[in-house]
Amino acid sequence: MTELYLYFIIGLLPLSALMLVLQVNPYNALIIRGVLGAIAATVDAVLGAADVALTEALMGTLLSITLYAIAVRSSLVMRLGIIQEDGIEATADPNFDKLIDKLRTIVSKHYMRLELVPYTNTIALDRALMEKEIHGTCTKPEKWNKTVKEDKNQPYYQGKIRIKRLHDIIQTELSLPGTKFSHINVSDIGETNK
């Protein structure tokens, strides 16, 4: 009878490991990793290995989840470069605010956050994109394209995204007229500049 609950607890190990591997949301994966560590510590304690159970509970579960949470939170950010003119960021434009709000909504659906990084000119902005300091840019073009843009009251914004998956997400979900994001392959551009 005492072995029956032990088999049940041990059976939870591969089940929780499979759930961890198949999890898409990184925050849910952290929770499942905690459950997996707690089950492993319980199995070790029931089998009489109290020192291994304590080590698993402290190091394998508590410390690793804390470090993973910090890593996940810092890595799930989309850095978007914008132009800052005369100390005033481009976000002073209400249409630009609408675009940024829409981008924040889109990236938050994918468990990310949007961080705006201001630059003083387009040269610095393009250099940051090529050196992979930012994931994309969003600017107002210097010349208006009349075939695409007939209404001069509504600004036309263009952007470049260097990560294909981010570009696909934005292209699919962004539905603002007069706004276009294109994908650029930074490694190909870097090779041609050498």
ChimeraX attribute file (.defattr): number of C-alpha atoms within 10 A of each C-alpha:
attribute: neighborCount
match mode: 1-to-1
recipient: residues
	/A:1	5
	/A:2	6
	/A:3	8
	/A:4	8
	/A:5	10
	/A:6	15
	/A:7	11
	/A:8	10
	/A:9	15
	/A:10	15
	/A:11	12
	/A:12	16
	/A:13	18
	/A:14	11
	/A:15	11
	/A:16	18
	/A:17	16
	/A:18	12
	/A:19	16
	/A:20	21
	/A:21	11
	/A:22	10
	/A:23	14
	/A:24	10
	/A:25	11
	/A:26	16
	/A:27	15
	/A:28	13
	/A:29	19
	/A:30	20
	/A:31	14
	/A:32	19
	/A:33	23
	/A:34	20
	/A:35	18
	/A:36	22
	/A:37	25
	/A:38	20
	/A:39	21
	/A:40	22
	/A:41	24
	/A:42	21
	/A:43	20
	/A:44	19
	/A:45	15
	/A:46	13
	/A:47	11
	/A:48	11
	/A:49	13
	/A:50	15
	/A:51	12
	/A:52	15
	/A:53	23
	/A:54	16
	/A:55	14
	/A:56	20
	/A:57	20
	/A:58	15
	/A:59	13
	/A:60	19
	/A:61	21
	/A:62	16
	/A:63	13
	/A:64	17
	/A:65	18
	/A:66	12
	/A:67	11
	/A:68	16
	/A:69	17
	/A:70	11
	/A:71	11
	/A:72	16
	/A:73	15
	/A:74	11
	/A:75	11
	/A:76	16
	/A:77	17
	/A:78	18
	/A:79	18
	/A:80	23
	/A:81	26
	/A:82	23
	/A:83	22
	/A:84	16
	/A:85	12
	/A:86	7
	/A:87	8
	/A:88	10
	/A:89	16
	/A:90	18
	/A:91	17
	/A:92	9
	/A:93	11
	/A:94	10
	/A:95	15
	/A:96	18
	/A:97	13
	/A:98	13
	/A:99	19
	/A:100	18
	/A:101	12
	/A:102	17
	/A:103	18
	/A:104	16
	/A:105	16
	/A:106	19
	/A:107	19
	/A:108	14
	/A:109	9
	/A:110	12
	/A:111	14
	/A:112	18
	/A:113	19
	/A:114	18
	/A:115	14
	/A:116	18
	/A:117	18
	/A:118	20
	/A:119	17
	/A:120	14
	/A:121	12
	/A:122	15
	/A:123	10
	/A:124	14
	/A:125	23
	/A:126	17
	/A:127	12
	/A:128	18
	/A:129	22
	/A:130	19
	/A:131	12
	/A:132	13
	/A:133	14
	/A:134	22
	/A:135	20
	/A:136	29
	/A:137	25
	/A:138	23
	/A:139	18
	/A:140	16
	/A:141	12
	/A:142	6
	/A:143	6
	/A:144	14
	/A:145	10
	/A:146	9
	/A:147	6
	/A:148	11
	/A:149	15
	/A:150	12
	/A:151	10
	/A:152	9
	/A:153	7
	/A:154	11
	/A:155	17
	/A:156	22
	/A:157	19
	/A:158	15
	/A:159	20
	/A:160	21
	/A:161	23
	/A:162	20
	/A:163	14
	/A:164	13
	/A:165	11
	/A:166	17
	/A:167	19
	/A:168	15
	/A:169	13
	/A:170	19
	/A:171	15
	/A:172	10
	/A:173	13
	/A:174	17
	/A:175	12
	/A:176	12
	/A:177	12
	/A:178	14
	/A:179	19
	/A:180	16
	/A:181	18
	/A:182	16
	/A:183	17
	/A:184	18
	/A:185	13
	/A:186	15
	/A:187	12
	/A:188	9
	/A:189	11
	/A:190	11
	/A:191	8
	/A:192	7
	/A:193	7
	/A:194	5
